[in-house]
Amino acid sequence: MQGAIDILENEIKQKYPEILNILLCDQTTQKNIFWATENYKYLGESYSFDSPLLPDLITGENGNVIMPRVYKDKVLQLSRSKEMAEVFTPSWICNAQNNLVDNSWFGKENIFNTEIILENGTKTWETTKDKIVFPKGKTWKDYITDTRLEISCGEAPYLVSRYDTTTGEYITIENRIGLLDRKLRVINENVTSIDNWINAVQIAYKNIYGFEWQGDSLLLARESLLFTFIENHIFKFGTEPKLEFIQNIAHIISWNLWQMDGLKGIIPNSCSETNQEVTDLFGVLEKIATKCEGCKSNSILKHNGIYSYIMDWGNNKPIRFVDLIEK
């Protein structure tokens, strides 16, 4: 699968036992993530909006149900863009914006690469070949522990850049530009032993986050982060990581990339109306429906839906994402 952009669920299920179950887990509800889209309902009720995303629905004969957006039918791409504002960003734009983050952190430009315009007018980048040098008072360890978040992450092109989400072009490890890719690069440059490398990589993964509404995109993002780990291990040591290491990284990913309505901080569509029965002056029983207070007042802290949890790895305990938002 190294070099392929479409990660096959059949191969995950066969080659890495239990990993697919971990990648499908919603840590907030302790159930599976769900489709949260009607794009697959034509396949049956098990693929409807509220249905859980189960292994049997995407493996075996259904092994090609989920695929990167670039492979999806053009009509479906247009539909998702219209209904869910699903717009995927070219890698050169992700790189340019990620560079702005690093320009601020390092205090100078062109740390990981230099943005260039080709003769045909297209934009790309030229990777810096020299080992990354850190500014006075900062080290590579500070860099990998600095927290990054991609909102409405889709297939997470700002976090990892295994491929350009708009063209499907595979990107080699040396030329990747994602926020996590950059952390992994400095680890590869500064760590030699496998044990220390694994420890540093786990720290890096614990310090990147992303949330997404749609279950299929979320799974693709989680898979991309997992295979970024596997590919970097092969790149660094020439062998695949042990299954226990893959499982540990998958567990971190299942917490740090989660399903959420970004405007409400809750599991998508989990708010509901409450019905109250009252009797009027004439003894007639009627039901009064009360809308969710958060939805009614547009207050992110007053929803009656299921608030999404993420892991506070420093204290090793789950916390509500909304509790991190400045009130």
N, C-alpha and C positions, 0 to 999 in steps of 0.2 A: 504493500500500500504506500510505501515511501515514494513520493513524487506524484501521487494521485490526489486530486483535490476532493473527489467524491469518496467519503469514508463510508464503507459498506457495513451496515448493521449486522449482516450475516457473518462477516469476518470478525467483527468484535465479539459476537456471541460465541463463535467457534474457537477463536484464538485466545480470548481473554475472559475466562469464566467469571460471571457475576458483574463484570464491568458495565455492561449495558443496563443492568438493573440499577446500579449506582447512578449512572448518568441520567436515568429517567426519574430519579427520586426527587420529590419536592420536600425539602427539609422542614418547611413550615407546617405542612399538613400531614407529613409522614405518609403521604400517598404518592402516586405518580403525578408528574406534570400532566396537563391536559391540552387538548388540541387548541382551544381558544380561537378557532377559525372554522368556517364552514367550507373551506376549500376542498376538503376531503370527504364530505358527506356523501358524495355520489358513490363511494365505496361501501357504504352501509352505515347503520346506526352507530356502530362502534367507532366511527370516525367523525361523529357530530361534535359540535362546539364544546359541550361539557364533558365529553367522554375522555377517560384517561388514556394516555399514550402508553400502550402496553407492548411488550417485546414481540408478541405474536402478530401484532398489526403491522410491524415494520421489518419482519424477518421472514425467512423461508420464501414462499412465492411472493410475499409483499416486500421483499428486500429492496426494491427500487421506489417505494412509495415516497420516502423523504429524500430530497436531493437539493444541492445548493441552488440558490435563486437563479444563477446564470444558466442552469439547465432546465428551469421550469418553462412551461409554455408561455409564449409572449403575452397571450390574452390573460393568463393567470397572473403574470407579473404586473400587468396594467391594473388588474382588479385589486390586487393587494396594495398597490401604490395609492389607488383611489380610496379604498375602504379603510386602510390601516396606516396610511402615510408611510408605507414601506418604501424607502428610497435608499439604495445602496451606494456607498461612496467609493470612487476610484482610489486605488492604493496611493497614488501620488498626492491626493488631497489629504488622506489619513496621515501620510508621512509629513506633509507640510505642517499640519496642525499639531502632530506629536512633537515635531521639531520645536515648535513654540514653547511647549512645556519644558523641554530639555534646555532650550536657550535660557529660560528663566532659572532653572535649577542649577545649571553649570555656570551661568553668568557670561556665556559667550555662544557664538553660533557654530554650526557645522561640526557638531560633536560626533554624531554617528554617520552622517552622510551630507552630501552637498546636493541641493536641488538644482536640476539642469533642464534646459529646454532643447529638445532635439531639432535637427534641421527640418523635419516635417511638421514642426510646431507642437508636437506632443510633449508632455512633461514627464519627467522621471527623476531618478536620483543616482548619484554615484557614491557607493559605500566607502567610508573611511577605512583604510586598511590597517593603520597603526592601532596599537592597543589604546583603549580609552584612558585618558589622563584626567584625574579628578581634581577639582579646585581645592585650594588650601582650606583645611578644616572639614573636608568631606571625603569619604571613602566609598569604595564600591559597595560596602555593607550598608551604608546610609542610603545608597541609591535603590537597592533591592527592597528595602523596608519602607520606602516612600510609597504611600497608598495612591492608587489610581482607580478611577471608576469610569466605565463607559455606559452612558444612559441609553435606554432603548437600543440595545446593542445589536439586535438582529443576529447576524452570523459572527459578530465581534471582530470586525476588520481593524478597529483601532487597538485592540488588545493583541491579536495575533494575525499575521499576514502570510499564512501558508499559500494563499492564492489571492489574486485580484477578484473581488466579488462581482465586478462588472464585466470582466473579460474571461474569467476562468483560468487565466494564466498562472501556472505554478511558480512560486517564488522560492529560490534556494535559501537555506538557512542563513548563509553569509549576508544575504541582501534583504532580509526581513526588517520591517520597520515598526511593528506593533509595540505597544507599551510593555507588554510582557516579553516580546522578542528581545527588546533592548536590555531588560534585566537579565535574561538568559545569556546574552552575549557577554556581559561583564562578568557573569559567573564563569562562563567557559574560559574567559581570559585570565581569571584570577584563582581558580580552584583546580587542583590536580587529582586528588583522591576521590574515588567514587562516593565514599561515605560523606565526606565534606560537601561534595557536589550535590548529593541528594538532599542534604540538610539545607543548603543554601537555596536550592530550587524550591523546596517546600515553603521556605520563607517568602520567596518571590511570589509564588502562587497565592499565598495567604494575603498578599498585599495588592492584589488586583481584583476588581469587582465589576459586575455588569448585570443589568436586569433587562428582561424582554417579556412582552405580552404573549406572543404566539409560541405554542409549544414546539412546532417543527423547527423554527429558527433557533429557539433556545437549545434544542438538542444538537443542532449543527454547530452552534457556538461551543457548547461543552465538548463535543467531539474534537473540534479544532484545537482547543486548549489541551486536551489529553494527548492528541497525536503530535502536537508541538513538543510536548515533554518527551515522548518516545523518540521522535526524530532527533532531538537535541542530544539525547543519551547515545544514540547510534553515532551521531556526528562527533561527539566528544570521546567516546570509549570504543566505538566499533561494534557494539553489541546492544541488543534490546535490554531494557531494564527488567529486573525481576518482577514477577506478577504482584508481589506484595507492595512494591514501590508504585506500580501503576494503579493499584487499588487505593493507596493513600492519596495520590494526586487526584484520582477521580472523586474521592470523598471531599477533598477540599473544593474542587470545582463545583460539586453539587450544592455546596453552601454558598459559594462566592458568585456564581451565576444563577440567578433565581428568576422565577416567573412572577411578574408584578405589573399592575396598572400603575405606571409611573406618576400619574396625576393624583392618585389617591393613596398610594402606598400599600395597597391591598392585593390579594389574589384577584385576578380579573373577574369582573361580574359577580363578586361574592356579596355585595350589598343587597339588602332586601327590604321590602316594605313590611311593617308590622301591622297586624290586624287586631283591632280592639272591638269587642262587642259592648254596645251600650243600649240602654232602654230609654226611650223618650217618654214624654209626659203621658202619652196614651198607651204605654205599655208595649209599644212596638220595638222589637229587637232589631237593631241594625248594626252593620259592621262598618267601622271607620278605618280606612287604610292610612297609615302614617309613613311618609317617605323617610328614607335614611337621612338623619340630620346633616351628616357630612355632605351627602349629595345635594341636599336642599340648600345648604348655606355655602357650599364649595369650601368647606373646612377640612383639611387633610387629617386633622386629629379627631374628627367626630363621626367617622364612618362606622357602620355596624357590620361591615364585612370583615374578612379574615386578614388581619395585618400581616405583612410578610416579615419573616425573621431572617437575619443573616448571623454569621458567627463572628463574635468578637474574639479573635484568636489570642489576643494578649491576655485576656481574662478567661479564655476557653469557655465562654458561655454565650448562648444565643441572645440577641437583642433585636427589638423591632427596628426596622429601617427608619421609620418615621421619627423615632426618638433621637436619631442622629441629626435631624433637620433642625436648624436654628429657629426657634419659635419667635 
